Amino acid sequence: MRKYILFDLDGTLTDPAEGITKSVAYALSAYGISVSDRSRLNCFIGPPLAESFSVYYGFSEEKAKAAVEKYREYFSVTGLFENKVYEGVPEMLSTLRKSGHILAVATSKPTVFSDRILERFGLMSYFEYTLGSELDGRRVNKAEVIREVMAHLGAAPEDTLMVGDRKHDILGAKGCSIPAIGVLYGYGDEAELTGTGAAALAASPADIPGLICRL
């Protein structure tokens, strides 16, 4: 049995689409960019924000960092709570805890925000440890986050597994020599997840415990 199960947050435990897309739209408006359909900004869910401003809007490194600061003006006050827990997540986490697994969160979102979200939506008590990036841009690489979580827990690769919805989760896990389950109810599709090496795919949170037992 893989004892240590690491979870991504956005798109895996909670659906943050409303808060993230409103925060991105707020930031873009500071640069004269208007977005009429916020669903076009779902691509920002999961990857590091500065990277997404550069990839999708061609922002320079300096401009992308400034855009992240504008994003946080809205997100830190309102956007982080414009969020909802996916149906079945609390039950899935409870099942894993009762089975003897040790659970942790490994996210690219700043720890200060992810912890507030977990507390607000009643999920914090399921986790032994939570870790994200820093507000100054340190530790945004997913492999770095996963590696630090594993070190804190004393978790060996053969005892550890990652669960996430985007390629960054799968590639981060591979970089730490652990398998990853890709979730299809989040914001990455089957092609993205299998193409980057997901060991299994979960159509719903209820599928996750059974898949963990087989990996």
C-alpha positions as CSV (number, residue, x, y, z in Angstrom):
1,M,0.0,0.0,0.0
2,R,1.2,3.5,-0.9
3,K,1.0,5.2,2.5
4,Y,1.5,8.8,1.5
5,I,-1.0,10.4,-0.9
6,L,-0.3,13.9,-2.1
7,F,-3.2,16.0,-3.6
8,D,-3.2,19.1,-5.8
9,L,-5.8,21.6,-4.7
10,D,-7.3,23.6,-7.7
11,G,-9.2,21.3,-10.0
12,T,-8.6,18.2,-7.8
13,L,-10.1,19.0,-4.3
14,T,-12.0,22.2,-5.2
15,D,-13.3,23.9,-8.3
16,P,-11.9,27.4,-8.2
17,A,-13.0,28.6,-11.7
18,E,-15.1,31.5,-10.6
19,G,-12.5,33.1,-8.3
20,I,-9.5,32.5,-10.5
21,T,-11.1,33.7,-13.7
22,K,-12.5,36.8,-12.1
23,S,-9.0,37.5,-10.6
24,V,-7.3,37.0,-13.9
25,A,-9.9,39.2,-15.7
26,Y,-9.3,41.9,-13.0
27,A,-5.5,41.8,-13.6
28,L,-5.9,41.9,-17.4
29,S,-8.2,44.9,-17.2
30,A,-5.2,46.8,-15.7
31,Y,-3.5,46.4,-19.0
32,G,-6.5,47.4,-21.1
33,I,-7.4,43.8,-21.9
34,S,-11.1,42.9,-21.7
35,V,-12.4,39.3,-21.5
36,S,-16.1,38.9,-22.3
37,D,-16.1,35.1,-21.8
38,R,-14.3,34.1,-18.6
39,S,-14.3,30.4,-19.5
40,R,-11.5,31.3,-21.9
41,L,-9.4,31.9,-18.7
42,N,-9.8,28.4,-17.4
43,C,-6.4,27.7,-18.8
44,F,-5.0,29.7,-15.8
45,I,-6.3,27.0,-13.4
46,G,-3.4,24.8,-12.3
47,P,-0.2,26.2,-13.8
48,P,1.9,28.9,-12.1
49,L,0.2,32.3,-12.8
50,A,3.3,34.1,-14.1
51,E,3.8,31.3,-16.6
52,S,0.2,31.5,-17.8
53,F,0.3,35.3,-18.3
54,S,3.4,34.8,-20.4
55,V,2.1,31.8,-22.4
56,Y,-1.4,33.1,-23.1
57,Y,-0.9,36.8,-23.3
58,G,2.7,37.2,-24.3
59,F,3.7,39.1,-21.1
60,S,7.4,39.6,-20.4
61,E,8.7,38.1,-17.2
62,E,8.6,41.5,-15.5
63,K,5.1,42.3,-16.7
64,A,3.9,38.8,-15.8
65,K,5.1,39.2,-12.2
66,A,3.3,42.6,-12.0
67,A,0.2,41.0,-13.4
68,V,0.3,38.4,-10.6
69,E,0.4,41.2,-8.0
70,K,-2.7,42.7,-9.7
71,Y,-4.4,39.3,-9.7
72,R,-3.8,39.0,-5.9
73,E,-5.5,42.4,-5.2
74,Y,-8.8,40.7,-6.1
75,F,-8.0,37.1,-5.2
76,S,-6.6,37.6,-1.7
77,V,-9.8,39.4,-0.6
78,T,-12.6,37.9,-2.6
79,G,-11.5,35.4,-5.3
80,L,-10.1,32.7,-3.0
81,F,-13.5,32.1,-1.5
82,E,-15.3,32.1,-4.9
83,N,-14.7,28.3,-4.9
84,K,-16.5,25.1,-4.1
85,V,-15.5,21.6,-3.0
86,Y,-16.1,18.9,-5.6
87,E,-18.9,16.5,-4.7
88,G,-17.5,13.4,-3.1
89,V,-14.2,14.8,-2.1
90,P,-14.8,14.8,1.7
91,E,-16.0,11.2,1.6
92,M,-13.0,10.2,-0.5
93,L,-10.6,11.8,1.9
94,S,-12.3,10.2,4.9
95,T,-12.1,6.8,3.2
96,L,-8.4,7.2,2.6
97,R,-7.7,8.3,6.2
98,K,-9.7,5.4,7.6
99,S,-7.6,3.0,5.4
100,G,-4.4,4.3,7.1
101,H,-3.2,6.6,4.4
102,I,-1.4,9.9,5.3
103,L,-2.6,12.7,3.2
104,A,-0.9,16.0,2.2
105,V,-1.6,18.9,-0.2
106,A,1.1,19.8,-2.7
107,T,0.0,22.8,-4.8
108,S,1.5,25.6,-6.8
109,K,-0.9,28.1,-5.1
110,P,0.8,30.1,-2.4
111,T,0.5,28.3,0.9
112,V,-1.0,31.3,2.7
113,F,-4.0,31.1,0.2
114,S,-4.3,27.3,0.0
115,D,-4.5,27.0,3.8
116,R,-7.2,29.6,4.0
117,I,-9.2,27.8,1.4
118,L,-8.8,24.4,3.1
119,E,-9.9,25.9,6.4
120,R,-12.8,27.8,4.9
121,F,-14.3,24.7,3.2
122,G,-13.6,22.2,6.1
123,L,-10.9,20.1,4.4
124,M,-7.8,21.0,6.5
125,S,-8.4,18.3,9.1
126,Y,-7.9,15.5,6.6
127,F,-4.3,16.5,5.9
128,E,-1.1,15.9,7.8
129,Y,0.8,18.6,5.9
130,T,0.1,21.3,3.3
131,L,2.5,23.1,1.1
132,G,2.4,25.5,-1.8
133,S,4.5,28.2,-3.3
134,E,5.7,31.5,-1.7
135,L,4.2,34.9,-2.5
136,D,7.7,36.0,-3.7
137,G,7.6,33.4,-6.5
138,R,9.7,30.8,-4.8
139,R,8.8,27.1,-5.0
140,V,6.3,27.3,-7.9
141,N,7.7,24.3,-9.7
142,K,5.5,21.3,-8.9
143,A,8.4,18.9,-8.5
144,E,10.0,21.2,-6.0
145,V,6.8,21.3,-4.0
146,I,6.3,17.6,-4.1
147,R,9.9,16.9,-3.1
148,E,9.7,19.2,-0.1
149,V,6.4,17.6,1.0
150,M,8.0,14.2,0.8
151,A,11.0,15.3,2.8
152,H,8.8,16.8,5.5
153,L,6.8,13.5,5.8
154,G,9.8,11.3,5.4
155,A,8.0,9.6,2.5
156,A,10.0,7.3,0.2
157,P,9.1,7.3,-3.5
158,E,7.9,3.7,-3.4
159,D,5.4,4.7,-0.6
160,T,4.1,7.9,-2.3
161,L,1.6,8.8,-4.9
162,M,0.3,12.1,-6.4
163,V,-3.2,13.0,-7.4
164,G,-3.8,16.0,-9.7
165,D,-5.7,17.3,-12.7
166,R,-3.0,19.0,-14.9
167,K,0.2,18.0,-16.7
168,H,2.2,19.9,-14.1
169,D,1.0,17.4,-11.4
170,I,2.0,14.4,-13.5
171,L,5.3,15.8,-14.6
172,G,6.1,17.0,-11.1
173,A,5.4,13.5,-9.8
174,K,7.6,11.9,-12.5
175,G,10.4,14.3,-11.5
176,C,10.2,12.9,-8.0
177,S,10.0,9.3,-9.2
178,I,6.4,8.7,-8.0
179,P,3.3,7.7,-10.0
180,A,0.4,10.0,-10.4
181,I,-3.4,9.6,-10.8
182,G,-4.9,12.1,-13.2
183,V,-8.5,13.3,-12.4
184,L,-10.8,13.9,-15.3
185,Y,-13.3,16.0,-13.4
186,G,-10.8,18.9,-13.2
187,Y,-9.3,21.1,-15.9
188,G,-6.9,18.7,-17.7
189,D,-8.3,16.3,-20.3
190,E,-7.4,12.7,-21.0
191,A,-4.9,13.5,-23.7
192,E,-3.0,15.9,-21.5
193,L,-2.9,13.5,-18.6
194,T,-2.1,10.3,-20.4
195,G,0.3,12.2,-22.7
196,T,2.4,13.2,-19.7
197,G,2.4,9.8,-18.1
198,A,-0.5,9.5,-15.7
199,A,-0.5,6.0,-14.2
200,A,-4.3,5.9,-14.0
201,L,-7.3,8.2,-14.6
202,A,-10.2,9.0,-12.1
203,A,-13.5,10.1,-13.5
204,S,-14.7,11.1,-10.1
205,P,-13.4,11.5,-6.5
206,A,-15.0,8.1,-5.7
207,D,-12.7,6.4,-8.1
208,I,-9.5,7.5,-6.4
209,P,-9.3,5.0,-3.4
210,G,-9.7,2.0,-5.7
211,L,-7.1,3.3,-8.1
212,I,-4.6,3.9,-5.3
213,C,-5.0,0.3,-4.1
214,R,-3.9,-0.9,-7.6
215,L,-0.8,1.3,-8.0
